[in-house]
Amino acid sequence: MGLLTDPRAGSGKIIKFLLKWERPLCFFLYISGIVWVLLLALPIFNDNTYFSENALLPGLVTKESNLEQITKQYYTYLINEMKRYPDVMPYAWLAAKLNQLHLDVFTHNFTLIYPFQEQRFTGQNIYGIIRAPRAASTEAIVVSVPFRPIHSIYLDTAPSIALLLAFAKFCRKQKYWAKDIIFLITEHEQLGIQAWLDAYHGVTSGNGGVLISGDLPGRAGSIQTAINLELHSMKIASIDVKIEGLNGRLPNLDLFNLAQNMIAKEGIRQSFQRRFDVKYKNKFKNWWYHFNTLLMMITSQATGIPTGNHGLFHRFGIEAITLEGFEKPGQQSSDGNFYQVGRIVESIVRSLNNLLERFHQSYFFYLLPSTDTYISIGLYIRSLVLIIGGIFVKAFSMWQRLQVSASTEDKKNIVVKQSKDDGFDIGIITSEILWAHICGVTIATSPFALTYVGKKLDFRTEDSIYFGFVVITILTLIWPFYFKRQMKYKNAALICVIALVELGTVLMCIAMHNFSLALLVAVIYVPYVFILPIMPKQNFTKFHRMLSFGWVSLHPFMIASLIIMCYTYVNFSSDSLPLILFRGYRAIKQAFVFSIVDSMIYGNWLYNVTISTMFPIWFLFWNILCSNIL
């Protein structure tokens, strides 16, 4: 604490070094962090995947199933039912088929009250349970499939349902199950699985009164693991293993390794992020390919949006993955290979049946540059530590300068016997910080007010929120100019120190849950806070003014819009520029609504964290930049 409070501490050699080389040191740490991220894709930083949990016994499972013919039969019957009822799930047919297999069959009803328009949507899940013949129903495994109607905009999952029914028929005849097996078919994508999980555990994950999960008529044991199937064809050429869950959570690495191992054993190509393992002789090409795979995982995890229904299990301590199967272009669906696919599902479930306890030995925090290598948290976290370290160096240096200047002024005051107080104005500093965070909380809760006003103007929800955010952005930008204020340099510098410390602390806290999100935020914001000109206005040059107004582009709403527009350009680069801009405009409106709705239904905290923490930090710096510093 002496370094922070004793003005004489600035005379130390280390302190003098930091004060002299503050900016080069900050940028050196930042660049070192970026370089460390780039190096993570090199083989020397990657470890080969392995099984930490020997109880899985993946090599000792003797596969017995041959589900191809029965899967084809179920698929044919299911397609006929779906054609008869193209817009709804064939509840009666599915329940009848599960009942014929002598499972304990139940239906689950849930309701969604759309938060802005107060519209009610209903859905129904169907699930059957095979009770463990060799245990007391204390543990369970879930095999789930999302039902998608024929006219759904998403890829077909009818083959997955057919395989689920065939696998349930196979499992019903076996006597070696030590865990209950739940076969779950959900409606309305992630809404159905979220409602079912909430009802199973007796909780409400999102805002109260939005997703009404209802009650479950039947339960099994405590769910340990879940496998979600999304097979889009009866001829599967490759299977992609999806792991990213809500708010960036990941399943235990052993589960991912198990799935990849079993897929490879059956001779089907395995992939991650829809990318197959490729080994180039050229070292640069090899690094670049794996770095792109790593970068795709980072960007996917940073959004906090689950890549499949499996991602909603992680919140409840349930390890889950999605197996998404794709047909090779040009192949005919009539020549199926569900013999191999069925054996993959069987081997995974039977290995999970061998577990004596929950997954705990392998990694829960990792990054994947390929299907058979991983990067542990002990390696990748260092990149963020280096970047955040520069923030604290900047804050510490500014604080030391304030201490030195305060000590010098005290000596001058003694000489001239002045009684004038040139210290910090605690009231002004506190009010600046307090009001910035009050604005953040107010904006975070503004969508209800924006949609209410929009209804009066006959605006759609997405238009109300988008144009409301545009107005809020404009107001936050012009507010400091409208209320012209003067501020002493000491007060402005101390506010910056507090904002820097808060930024570093927030990034560290985010990294504990979602490293990828913290990394991307740090990469965007940190270099700019190193060069922000906090000085009296008379010392400003044109370059300093450009830097000040450049901070506008990092407004959370503006940076989000820019990222979405760039993403649109990458995916629709062949379109004309006006069409790309129009697509981007629509995508921005929808993204804002989805992020808010996801926070209310599922508890995705990307929107809340961005507005409640990052916006106040941005606003504090903006107020300082626009103030007349004396």
URTA-V431818 format. One record per residue. N is the residue number from 1. RES is the residue in one letter. OMEGA is omega in whole degrees, -180 to 180 (NA if undefined). Layout:
N;RES;OMEGA, N;RES;OMEGA
This chain:
1;M;-179, 2;G;180, 3;L;-177, 4;L;-172, 5;T;-175, 6;D;180, 7;P;-179, 8;R;-179, 9;A;-179, 10;G;-179, 11;S;-180, 12;G;-178, 13;K;-179, 14;I;-180, 15;I;179, 16;K;178, 17;F;180, 18;L;-179, 19;L;-179, 20;K;-174, 21;W;-176, 22;E;-175, 23;R;176, 24;P;180, 25;L;179, 26;C;-180, 27;F;176, 28;F;178, 29;L;180, 30;Y;-180, 31;I;177, 32;S;177, 33;G;178, 34;I;179, 35;V;179, 36;W;177, 37;V;180, 38;L;-178, 39;L;-176, 40;L;-179, 41;A;178, 42;L;-179, 43;P;-178, 44;I;179, 45;F;-177, 46;N;173, 47;D;175, 48;N;-180, 49;T;-180, 50;Y;-180, 51;F;174, 52;S;-177, 53;E;-178, 54;N;-179, 55;A;177, 56;L;178, 57;L;-175, 58;P;-178, 59;G;-175, 60;L;-179, 61;V;175, 62;T;-174, 63;K;-175, 64;E;-170, 65;S;169, 66;N;-169, 67;L;-171, 68;E;-175, 69;Q;-180, 70;I;177, 71;T;178, 72;K;179, 73;Q;178, 74;Y;-179, 75;Y;180, 76;T;179, 77;Y;-177, 78;L;180, 79;I;178, 80;N;178, 81;E;180, 82;M;177, 83;K;178, 84;R;179, 85;Y;-170, 86;P;-173, 87;D;-178, 88;V;177, 89;M;179, 90;P;-174, 91;Y;-174, 92;A;-178, 93;W;-179, 94;L;179, 95;A;-180, 96;A;-179, 97;K;177, 98;L;177, 99;N;179, 100;Q;179, 101;L;179, 102;H;172, 103;L;170, 104;D;-171, 105;V;-180, 106;F;173, 107;T;-177, 108;H;180, 109;N;177, 110;F;-177, 111;T;173, 112;L;173, 113;I;-176, 114;Y;-167, 115;P;-174, 116;F;-177, 117;Q;180, 118;E;174, 119;Q;-179, 120;R;176, 121;F;-179, 122;T;178, 123;G;-178, 124;Q;174, 125;N;178, 126;I;179, 127;Y;176, 128;G;-175, 129;I;169, 130;I;-180, 131;R;-178, 132;A;-180, 133;P;-175, 134;R;180, 135;A;-174, 136;A;178, 137;S;178, 138;T;-179, 139;E;-176, 140;A;173, 141;I;-179, 142;V;169, 143;V;-172, 144;S;176, 145;V;173, 146;P;178, 147;F;178, 148;R;179, 149;P;-178, 150;I;-176, 151;H;-180, 152;S;178, 153;I;180, 154;Y;180, 155;L;-175, 156;D;175, 157;T;179, 158;A;176, 159;P;179, 160;S;180, 161;I;178, 162;A;178, 163;L;179, 164;L;179, 165;L;179, 166;A;179, 167;F;177, 168;A;178, 169;K;178, 170;F;-177, 171;C;-177, 172;R;-176, 173;K;-176, 174;Q;-176, 175;K;-174, 176;Y;-177, 177;W;176, 178;A;179, 179;K;172, 180;D;176, 181;I;-179, 182;I;177, 183;F;-169, 184;L;175, 185;I;-173, 186;T;179, 187;E;177, 188;H;172, 189;E;-173, 190;Q;176, 191;L;-178, 192;G;-178, 193;I;178, 194;Q;179, 195;A;-178, 196;W;179, 197;L;177, 198;D;-180, 199;A;-179, 200;Y;-177, 201;H;177, 202;G;-179, 203;V;172, 204;T;-173, 205;S;-180, 206;G;177, 207;N;179, 208;G;177, 209;G;179, 210;V;175, 211;L;-179, 212;I;-171, 213;S;-180, 214;G;-178, 215;D;176, 216;L;179, 217;P;-179, 218;G;180, 219;R;173, 220;A;179, 221;G;178, 222;S;-174, 223;I;179, 224;Q;-177, 225;T;179, 226;A;176, 227;I;179, 228;N;-176, 229;L;173, 230;E;179, 231;L;-169, 232;H;-179, 233;S;174, 234;M;175, 235;K;-175, 236;I;178, 237;A;-179, 238;S;178, 239;I;178, 240;D;-180, 241;V;-177, 242;K;-173, 243;I;-173, 244;E;-178, 245;G;-179, 246;L;180, 247;N;175, 248;G;180, 249;R;-178, 250;L;175, 251;P;176, 252;N;-175, 253;L;179, 254;D;180, 255;L;177, 256;F;180, 257;N;179, 258;L;-179, 259;A;-179, 260;Q;180, 261;N;-178, 262;M;177, 263;I;-180, 264;A;-179, 265;K;-179, 266;E;174, 267;G;176, 268;I;-178, 269;R;178, 270;Q;-179, 271;S;173, 272;F;-173, 273;Q;-179, 274;R;-180, 275;R;180, 276;F;178, 277;D;179, 278;V;179, 279;K;178, 280;Y;175, 281;K;177, 282;N;-175, 283;K;180, 284;F;178, 285;K;179, 286;N;178, 287;W;-177, 288;W;180, 289;Y;-179, 290;H;177, 291;F;177, 292;N;175, 293;T;178, 294;L;-179, 295;L;178, 296;M;177, 297;M;-179, 298;I;-179, 299;T;178, 300;S;-180, 301;Q;-176, 302;A;-179, 303;T;-177, 304;G;-179, 305;I;178, 306;P;178, 307;T;178, 308;G;-180, 309;N;179, 310;H;-173, 311;G;180, 312;L;177, 313;F;-171, 314;H;-179, 315;R;-176, 316;F;180, 317;G;-179, 318;I;179, 319;E;-174, 320;A;176, 321;I;174, 322;T;173, 323;L;-180, 324;E;-177, 325;G;-178, 326;F;176, 327;E;176, 328;K;-179, 329;P;178, 330;G;179, 331;Q;179, 332;Q;-177, 333;S;-175, 334;S;180, 335;D;-173, 336;G;176, 337;N;-178, 338;F;171, 339;Y;179, 340;Q;-178, 341;V;178, 342;G;179, 343;R;175, 344;I;180, 345;V;180, 346;E;-176, 347;S;178, 348;I;-177, 349;V;180, 350;R;175, 351;S;177, 352;L;178, 353;N;-180, 354;N;-177, 355;L;178, 356;L;-180, 357;E;180, 358;R;174, 359;F;178, 360;H;-171, 361;Q;-175, 362;S;-174, 363;Y;169, 364;F;179, 365;F;-176, 366;Y;172, 367;L;-174, 368;L;172, 369;P;178, 370;S;-178, 371;T;-175, 372;D;175, 373;T;-179, 374;Y;177, 375;I;-176, 376;S;-179, 377;I;179, 378;G;179, 379;L;-171, 380;Y;-179, 381;I;-177, 382;R;179, 383;S;179, 384;L;178, 385;V;178, 386;L;-179, 387;I;-180, 388;I;178, 389;G;178, 390;G;178, 391;I;-178, 392;F;174, 393;V;178, 394;K;-179, 395;A;-179, 396;F;-179, 397;S;178, 398;M;179, 399;W;180, 400;Q;178, 401;R;177, 402;L;179, 403;Q;-180, 404;V;180, 405;S;179, 406;A;179, 407;S;180, 408;T;-180, 409;E;177, 410;D;179, 411;K;179, 412;K;180, 413;N;179, 414;I;-179, 415;V;-176, 416;V;178, 417;K;176, 418;Q;177, 419;S;-177, 420;K;-180, 421;D;178, 422;D;-180, 423;G;-179, 424;F;173, 425;D;-174, 426;I;-180, 427;G;180, 428;I;-179, 429;I;-179, 430;T;-178, 431;S;178, 432;E;-178, 433;I;-178, 434;L;-177, 435;W;177, 436;A;-179, 437;H;175, 438;I;177, 439;C;179, 440;G;179, 441;V;180, 442;T;179, 443;I;180, 444;A;-179, 445;T;-175, 446;S;-175, 447;P;180, 448;F;178, 449;A;-180, 450;L;179, 451;T;177, 452;Y;177, 453;V;180, 454;G;178, 455;K;179, 456;K;-179, 457;L;-180, 458;D;175, 459;F;170, 460;R;-177, 461;T;-177, 462;E;177, 463;D;180, 464;S;-178, 465;I;-178, 466;Y;-178, 467;F;174, 468;G;177, 469;F;176, 470;V;178, 471;V;179, 472;I;179, 473;T;180, 474;I;-179, 475;L;-180, 476;T;179, 477;L;-175, 478;I;-176, 479;W;-179, 480;P;180, 481;F;-179, 482;Y;177, 483;F;-178, 484;K;-175, 485;R;173, 486;Q;-178, 487;M;176, 488;K;-178, 489;Y;-179, 490;K;-179, 491;N;-180, 492;A;-179, 493;A;-180, 494;L;176, 495;I;178, 496;C;178, 497;V;-180, 498;I;180, 499;A;178, 500;L;178, 501;V;179, 502;E;179, 503;L;179, 504;G;-180, 505;T;179, 506;V;180, 507;L;178, 508;M;180, 509;C;178, 510;I;-178, 511;A;178, 512;M;-180, 513;H;-175, 514;N;-178, 515;F;-175, 516;S;179, 517;L;179, 518;A;-179, 519;L;-178, 520;L;177, 521;V;-180, 522;A;-180, 523;V;-177, 524;I;-169, 525;Y;-169, 526;V;-177, 527;P;-178, 528;Y;-180, 529;V;177, 530;F;-173, 531;I;179, 532;L;-177, 533;P;175, 534;I;-175, 535;M;175, 536;P;-175, 537;K;-178, 538;Q;179, 539;N;-177, 540;F;171, 541;T;177, 542;K;179, 543;F;179, 544;H;178, 545;R;177, 546;M;178, 547;L;-180, 548;S;-179, 549;F;174, 550;G;177, 551;W;178, 552;V;-177, 553;S;180, 554;L;170, 555;H;-175, 556;P;179, 557;F;-178, 558;M;180, 559;I;176, 560;A;179, 561;S;-180, 562;L;180, 563;I;180, 564;I;179, 565;M;178, 566;C;178, 567;Y;178, 568;T;180, 569;Y;-179, 570;V;-176, 571;N;-179, 572;F;-176, 573;S;-179, 574;S;179, 575;D;177, 576;S;-177, 577;L;177, 578;P;-180, 579;L;177, 580;I;179, 581;L;179, 582;F;178, 583;R;180, 584;G;178, 585;Y;178, 586;R;-180, 587;A;179, 588;I;180, 589;K;-179, 590;Q;-179, 591;A;179, 592;F;-179, 593;V;-178, 594;F;-179, 595;S;179, 596;I;-179, 597;V;178, 598;D;179, 599;S;-179, 600;M;-175, 601;I;-172, 602;Y;-175, 603;G;174, 604;N;-172, 605;W;177, 606;L;-179, 607;Y;-177, 608;N;180, 609;V;-179, 610;T;-175, 611;I;-175, 612;S;-178, 613;T;-177, 614;M;179, 615;F;178, 616;P;178, 617;I;177, 618;W;-176, 619;F;178, 620;L;178, 621;F;-179, 622;W;177, 623;N;180, 624;I;-178, 625;L;-177, 626;C;-180, 627;S;176, 628;N;-176, 629;I;-178, 630;L;NA
